[in-house]
Amino acid sequence: MSQNKPYFFQSFAIIVIAIVALIGFRQVLPKKIFTETTNNTKNVVVDSMMLEAVQEKDAPVEKDTLEKNTQIDFEEVNGIKFPAENFDDYKGYQHLVNFYEKLLQLETKKQGNVRIAYFGDSMTDGDMIVKEFRSSLQARFGGEGVGFVNITSESAQSRSTVSHQFSSNWKTLSFLNVKNPKKPFGISGQVFFVKKDTVDPVWVKYKASNFANIKTLNNPTLFYGKSGNKQAVVDFIVGKDTIHKKLNPVNKVNTLSIGLGDIKSFKAQFTASDSIPFYGFNFDDGRGVHVDNFSNRGNSGLPISTFDTSVMRAFNDKLGYDLIVLQYGTNVLNYGSLNYTWYERKMAKVIAHLRECFPGVAILIISSADKSTKYDLEMKTDSAVVPLTRAQRKYAVSSGSAYVNLYTLMGGDGSMVKWVEEVPAMANKDYTHFNYRGAKKISDLIYKQLNNGYEQYKKLRGHKNIEPEIIEPEIKKQDSIIQKTDTTHAQ
């Protein structure tokens, strides 16, 4: 027993020294040690342009002249002028006047249609947030269809609004990691090719969900690009029927409709289609409101600047957008910078480029949500969140765009911790991403702000007390000849 005493006292002394050292080191270690995360991030990438641009994060900070009470005045548009706003409360409804007018025509006269391109990162992956946003608009203003869906998708398995399957012999190029593709990117920021020398069938399959307003695949239409290939054909398999059609890739953006109107499901099988750039299928009934989800994991928003202007205008000629939503920021928070002048400057250029690609289309900026990081062993709002949302508000103001401060809407400082700890929880344990329950609430908050501006617009316009209703606008002339078919034989 006596032989063990020296070892006991020696061990005790080591423990005491370790505790003292830990206390001492804690005073000099950075407060921000690590973040908690349980999410699978193997498919999350950060776009190449972001990696380059972040090198500028230590550039000299420009003097910020925008104070809390800085007044933002607006110019009249079509006889409508919203009241001036303070910078910190900026929403920019004035810049949505034309968009609001299109909604008003739908609501009061059942005329026209509205289309929204919703660009985002992993926050909208699997149609999260966008799903409920689309549903709210279609329930009020009419419209059926899930919108534009890519040929392949990294989030196909997690998307509930459409069943999406595809063969493994597709080659995907994304603007997240390729700057100059041989053929231009499509509106989703991707382009798809049949792999060369493949002997297995090349196919893609879609099936509608059971959610309201997207229970069928409305007027399925293939979008593809230009090529010298004159031999390509596609077989559309609908139930027991097969429709054989030849591709004609002569324009920068070409379309091919199955021609059966609304169906429940189909499989498209491609033959001799080498070198043709494929983009995806569009599903809409040509009336009411349609919202396309263009989400890319790891996207900062900067790769949008690589869009080919002429190709985007060709897409716009066929789809006709009225509003572009940009919801980014999650991936920009990962570098510990509090200086976002570089991001503000580059995103302003992105918006200017979008205005060239989609002339006259309104733009809505949605800021980063709250994100929590571990400080002194406690999860708190990341110190970069507020500076980033301020930078996002600044480029929204300078570019004449509307703005949603998602950080403020969800509760501001410490809100992500509350969303994670709520019962039932509304966000994941990575303290960054929302679950499906939280995504719905986020969508409702965004829709509510957008609708508040719309109600103000109606008052300025002279239309008051118009009760919301589900409507069915008149079908566009070019869609009026589409004949619906019996879907009982669909797969």
N, C-alpha and C positions, 0 to 999 in steps of 0.2 A: 504493500500500500504506500509505504514511504517513498518507494522508487517512482511512483506515479506523480508525486507532488510537484517536482520540478516541471514536469510536462504540463501539469494543470495550470500552474502559474504562468508558464511560458505561453500557453494557448490563450489564457485570459488576457495577458498583456498584448498579444497580437490583435485580439478582437478590439480592445480599447483603442489601440493605435489606429486600426482601420476605421473605427467610428469617427475619431477625431479628424483623420485625413479626409473622410467623406464630407464632413461638415465644412472643412476648410476648402476643399475643391469646389463644393457647391457654390461658394461665394464668387468663384472666378469662372465657372462654367456658364455658357450662354443659357438664358432662361428657356429658350425654345430648343428642346432636345429632340423630340421626335413626335410623330403623329400616330394616332391609333388608326389602323386600317385592317379590315377583315375582307375587303373586296378582292375579287380576282382581277388583277390588272394586267394579265399577260397580253391582252389584246389592245391595251391602251398605248397609243404612241403620241408623240408630240411632233407636230408638223415641222418640216425642215426649215421653213421660213421663220418660224418662231425661234428655233435654235440659233439661227443667225442673228435675228433681231435682238434677242436677249443680250447679246454682247454689247449692245448700246445702252444697257440699263444704267450704267454709271456715267452717262453723258451729263454735262452741266444742266442743272434744273433751271428751266426758264421761270422768270418771275410770274407768279400767279396773281393776276389782277381781278379774278372773279371772287368777290366776297359773298357772304351769305345774303346780303341785301341787294346785290347787283341786279338791276332790273333788266329783264329780257323783253324787248318790244317786238311786235310782229307787224308784218306788212299784210294788207288786206288781200284776200284771194276770193275772187268771184263774189265780191260784195260782203264777205264774211271776215270779221276780225275778232279774234279771241282777246280777252284782257291780257295785259302784260303779266309776266310771272317773275318771281324771285329765282335766282340761280339754284339755290338749294332745294327749291320746291318745283323745279322745272319738269314739265310733262310734254310740252310742245304740241298740244292738240292742233294748233294752227296748221301744222305741216301735214295733217291728215284730212284737210278739208275735202279734197277730191275723193278720197277713199270713203269718207262719211257720206258724201253725196251719192255715191254708188249704192251704199247700204240703204239710204233713204229711198232711192228709186225702187229697190227690192221690196222694202217694207210697205211703201204706200201705193205703188203702181204695179207691183209684181212684174217689173221689167228689168232686163239686164242680168248680169251675173258678176260675181266678184271672185278673184283668185288671189291667194296669199302664198308666198314662198317663205317657209319658216326654216332658216338656217341655224344650226346649233351644233353643240358638241355632245359629250356623253350624257349631259343633262336631258337631252331629248332622244337618247338612244332607245330603240324599240318603240318609237312613237309615244314615249312618255311625255307628258305635258301637252304635246301637240294633239294627242288623241282627244282629250277633254276639251281643248280649245276649239278644235274642229267641230266636235259634237255640239258645243254651246252655240256656235254660229249657225250651224245647219238646222238646229232645232228652232231657232228664231227666224232665220231668213230663208230657209229652204236649201235645197241642194242635196244630192246623193253622190257618194263615191269617196274612196280613200285617197284619191289623187295619184301623184306620180310615185312609182315604186321601181327601184333599180333592178338590173338583171340579177345581180348577186348582192348579198348584204351580210355584214358581220353580225348583225343583230336580228337576222331572220327568225331564229329560234325563240327569241324573247319578245317578238312583236305579236300582239294579240289582235290587231286590227285587220290583218290579212295573213293567211297562211302562205308561206313562200318557201319553195324548194327549188334546187337547181343542181345540175350535174357538176362534177369536179373538174371538168376540162374547159373552164372559163379562165381567161387571164384578166386580172383586174389591175388597172392603173389608177392611182389616186393623186390628187393635187397636194396631199399631205407629204408625199415623199418623191414626187416626180415633177420637175418644173416645166420641162419642154417635151411633152409626149409627141409621138409621130402623128397622132390624130388628136384633135382637140377634146378636152374634157367636156362632159355634158353638164347640165345645170346642177347636178348633184355633186359635182367636183370629181366625178369618176368616169371612166370609159372602159368598156368591156370588149374583149376579143375572143373568138373561138381559138383555142390553142392549136398551133400547127401540127400536122401529122397525127392528129387524133383519129382513132378508128372507132371509138365508142360514140354513141349518140350524144349530141350536145343539146341540152334542153333546159327549160325553166318552167315551173308550174306555180300557179296562183289559185287560191281558193278564198272566197269571201268569208267574212266572220258573221257572227249573229248579232252584232251591235246595230243599233238604230242608224239608219241612213247609209250604212255600208254593208248591207246584207247581200248585195250582189256586186259583181264586177261590172261597173257601168261602162258600156261602149269600149272594151279593151282596145287600146291603140299602141302599137309598137313605135318607138322613136329610135332612129339609127342615123348614122352619118354618111359621109361621102366616101366612095371607093370605086376603083376601076373594075371590081368584080361584077360580072354580068351573069354569073351562073347560080348565084345564091337563091335558095328557096327556104320557106318555112312552112311546116305543117302544123296547123292548129287542131288539136285533138279535143273535141268537146263531147263528152260522153262516148257514144258509139260512132260519132261522126268525125271525119277528118277533112279539114279544109286546106287545100293545097294552094299556096300563093308564092309568087316570085317577088324577090326584092329588087328595088330599083334605086340604088344608092347614088343618085346624080346630084343631089343638093347637099348643102352643109348639114341640114337637118331634114330628115325624111320621116314620114309617118305611114303606117299601114294598119288599118282597122280590120278586125276579124269580120265585122259586118253583121253580127248577130244581135246587136243591141246589148241588153243586160243578161249576163249569164252568171251561174254560181261558181264555176271553176273551169279551168282549161290548162292544157299543156302545150307549149310551143317547142317544136323540135326543128333545129336548124341543120341544113345540109349545104355543103360547099360554100360556107360563109366566111372563109378566110379573108383577112384584111379589112373587113367591114367593122367600123366602130359602132357598137351597140350601146344604148343608154338606159332603156327601161321601158316600162309600160305605164300608160296613164289610164286612170279609171275615173270618169266623171259623167254626169248626166247632162252637162252643158247648161245648167241653170242653178240659181241660188249661189251658195258660197262653197268654195273648194280650197283646201289647205294642203299643200305639199310639204312633207317633212324631209328636209335635207340635212340629216345629222351625220357627223363624222367624229368618232372618238378621237380625242387628242387635238382637236382643231382649235386654234387660237383666233380664227377669223381671217388671218393674214393671207392664206392661200387663195382667197377669193380674188385677189388682185391678179391672179394668173388666168382668169377667165378670158377666153377669146371673145372680143366684143361682137364680131359679126355672128358668131355661133349663138351667143346669148340673145342677140336680137332676133335670130331665126326662131329660137325657142319661144321668145316672147310673142312673136307674131302668131304662133300656133296656140299658145296657152293663155296669153293675155293677163299679165299680172297687174294688180292694183296696189299691193302692199308687199314689202319685203321686211321680214323680221330677222334681226340678228341677235341671237342670244349666246354670248361668249363670255369668257373670263375665268372659268374653272381651271384651265390649263395655264393661264397667265400668272396664277397665284403661286405656282410651284417653285419659284426661284428666289424667294425671300427679299425681293426688291420693294422699296417703298417709292421709287421714282418711276412713274409710268408715262413720262413725257414721250419716250420712244414709241410706246404702244399707241398713245393718243395720236401722235403724228402719223403713224403708219395706217391706223384704222381710218383716219380722215381721208387718206388716199384710197383706201378700199371703198369707202362710201362714194367718193368721187368717181371711181371706176364703175361701180354699180349703176350710177346715174347715166353713164355712157352706155352701159349694156342694156339698161331698162329705162329709157327716157320717160320722164314724167311719173315714174312710180314712187309712191310714198315709202319712207323708210322708218322703221321703229327699232330703236336700240333697247334691248333688255339687259340690264346690268348683271354682274355676278351676284349670286346668292351669298348668304353668309356661309363661311367655312370655319371650322374650329381646328385649332392646333394646340398641342400640349405645352403649357407654360407653367413652370414650377409645379409639375405633376398635376395640373388642373387643365381641363379642356376649356379654352376661351376663344373668342373670335380672333382669327388670324389678323395680325397687325397690318397686313397688306390689303385687306378687303376694302376698307374705307378709301384709301388712296386710289385703288383701282376703280371703284365705282365713281369717284369724283372725275377721274380721267375719262371714263366712259360718258359721263354727263357732259363733259367739256367738248368731246368730239361730236356728241349729238347736237349740242347748241351750235357749234361752229359750222356744222354741215347741214343745218336746217332739217334735222330729223326729230321725230318724237322720241320720248324716253320713259322707260319704266325702271324705277329703282327697286329691284327685286329684294335687295338686302333690307331696305326699309319696310317694304310691304310685308315681309315674313316676320318682322318684329325687331330688326336692328341688332344691336350688340347682344351677343349671347343667345340669339334665337336658334341657331343650329343645334346647340346643346339641348334646348327645350324640345325641339322637334324630334331629336333622337330619343330623349328620355320620356316623351309622352307615352301614355298607355291608351290605345295602341300606338306604337311608334310611327312617325311620319317620315323618318330619314334613316339612312343606314349607319352602321357603326364606323364607317370611314369619316363621318362628320362632314361629308361633302355632297353626297348624292341622296336624292329623295327616293323613297320607295313608292309603290303605286298609289298608296293613300296620300302621301305628301305631294306627289306629282299632280293629283287632282286638285288639291287645295291651291297649289301654285298656279295652275291653269285658271282656276276660278278668280284668283287675285288679279292676274293679268287681264282676263276678260272683263272683270269689273272696272278696272281703270280705263280700258279701251271704251267700254260702254258709257262710262261717265262722260268722257269726251264727246261721244256720239249724242248723248242726251243734251249736252250743252250746245252742240252744233244745231240740233233740231230747234232749240229755243232761239238761237241767233238767226236761224233760217226762217223762223216763223211757224214751225210745226210743233205744237205743244200737245201734251197728253195723248200721244199715239200709243195705244196699247200693243205690246209685243204679241205677235201671233205667228204660228207656223204657216208658211205660205208656200205655194208652188208656182214660181215665176214661169212665164211663157218660155218654151223651148226655143233656143236659138235657131235661126233659119236653117243653117247648115246641118243641124242635128235632127230636123223635123222629119227627115225621110227614113231615119233609122227604125227598123222594125224589130220589136221584141220577139223573142223566141221562147218556146217551152223549155224550161230548165230542168225538167224531170230526168233527162238523160245525162245531165252534167255529172262529172266525176265528183 
